[in-house]
Amino acid sequence: MIVKTYYKTKDYCKVKFSFTVENAETVEILGLNSDWENSIIMSKKKDGTFSADVNLPKDSKHEFKYRVNETDWLNEQEADSEAPNEFGGSNSVIVL
């Protein structure tokens, strides 16, 4: 799930990512701000969901994927759209 919070006086949007996947020990977000090298580690909650809050520039578009247990790449079902990637799959897209 993605929740966007816009601020009138700020040039960024606070985006809360929340993701649930069975048997996950770790979940990371990769690709935001075109950064596929440095991941954002999501915090695991007691109910098994993972979450992270990220500030992203307003009027921007970002492709991203979740990496689960350092091996599995998954998309966000509630993303604004999807875009094809160079590996024959697709990335999630968020538009701010």
FIZALUM-255127 format. One record per residue (C-alpha): x, y, z; residue number from 0. Coordinates in steps of 0.25 Angstrom, whole numbers, plus 5000, padded with zeros to 4 digits. Layout:
BEGIN
FISE     x     y     z  seq
FISE     X     Y     Z  NUM
...
//
This chain:
BEGIN
FISE     x     y     z  seq
FISE  5000  5000  5000    0
FISE  5005  5014  4997    1
FISE  5000  5026  5005    2
FISE  5004  5040  4999    3
FISE  5004  5053  5008    4
FISE  5006  5066  5001    5
FISE  5010  5078  5009    6
FISE  5006  5092  5004    7
FISE  5019  5099  5009    8
FISE  5029  5088  5005    9
FISE  5035  5084  4992   10
FISE  5034  5069  4995   11
FISE  5023  5058  4998   12
FISE  5024  5049  5009   13
FISE  5021  5035  5004   14
FISE  5018  5023  5013   15
FISE  5021  5009  5007   16
FISE  5014  4997  5014   17
FISE  5016  4983  5009   18
FISE  5012  4969  5013   19
FISE  5018  4957  5008   20
FISE  5018  4943  5014   21
FISE  5031  4937  5020   22
FISE  5039  4950  5018   23
FISE  5050  4953  5027   24
FISE  5055  4966  5020   25
FISE  5048  4975  5010   26
FISE  5056  4987  5003   27
FISE  5051  4997  4993   28
FISE  5060  5000  4981   29
FISE  5060  5010  4970   30
FISE  5054  5022  4976   31
FISE  5061  5035  4971   32
FISE  5067  5025  4960   33
FISE  5076  5019  4971   34
FISE  5077  5004  4969   35
FISE  5089  5002  4977   36
FISE  5085  5007  4991   37
FISE  5073  5001  4997   38
FISE  5063  5007  5007   39
FISE  5061  4996  5018   40
FISE  5047  4994  5022   41
FISE  5044  4992  5037   42
FISE  5037  4979  5041   43
FISE  5024  4981  5049   44
FISE  5019  4971  5060   45
FISE  5007  4968  5050   46
FISE  5017  4964  5039   47
FISE  5016  4976  5030   48
FISE  5028  4984  5026   49
FISE  5027  4999  5025   50
FISE  5036  5011  5022   51
FISE  5034  5026  5021   52
FISE  5041  5033  5009   53
FISE  5041  5048  5005   54
FISE  5041  5049  4990   55
FISE  5041  5062  4982   56
FISE  5027  5067  4977   57
FISE  5024  5067  4962   58
FISE  5033  5054  4960   59
FISE  5032  5040  4955   60
FISE  5039  5028  4961   61
FISE  5041  5014  4957   62
FISE  5043  5004  4968   63
FISE  5043  4990  4973   64
FISE  5043  4982  4986   65
FISE  5054  4972  4989   66
FISE  5049  4962  4998   67
FISE  5060  4953  5006   68
FISE  5071  4959  4997   69
FISE  5066  4950  4985   70
FISE  5052  4952  4981   71
FISE  5048  4964  4973   72
FISE  5033  4968  4974   73
FISE  5024  4980  4970   74
FISE  5014  4988  4978   75
FISE  5000  4984  4974   76
FISE  4995  4998  4977   77
FISE  5005  5006  4970   78
FISE  5001  5017  4960   79
FISE  5005  5009  4948   80
FISE  5016  4999  4943   81
FISE  5027  5001  4933   82
FISE  5035  4991  4926   83
FISE  5049  4989  4930   84
FISE  5062  4984  4923   85
FISE  5061  4970  4929   86
FISE  5048  4967  4922   87
FISE  5039  4969  4934   88
FISE  5033  4982  4939   89
FISE  5035  4992  4951   90
FISE  5025  4999  4959   91
FISE  5023  5014  4957   92
FISE  5019  5025  4967   93
FISE  5015  5038  4962   94
FISE  5015  5050  4971   95
//
